[in-house]
Amino acid sequence: MLLHWARLLQRTVASRDRRRALVARRNSFMRAAHARGVDRDTIARAIGLSPAHVGQALRGEFTPE
């Protein structure tokens, strides 16, 4: 029983942390593209996010996904 809970906890925590790391990496790549002249709407279309979410990422703010 304890191993079950340990496995469940590891999967949820590791998954959450991994997702946060991937979102942070994605946001840094979006900021790098924007710094090289790619506009916000083009980034939004290419990634599949709304322009508002891309704007938040470009400003360095937390994005909810």
C-alpha angles and dihedrals in degrees: 000000000000091000089054091055092044091052092047092049092048092051095048097043095041091046092050093048092045091051092050090051092050092048090049090051092047090050092050091052090050090051090049092051091048091050088055093055106272109138125231096251093053091051090048092052094046095048098036097238129125117263088244092059091046089050090053091050092048090053090051094247126143114274115210099226 
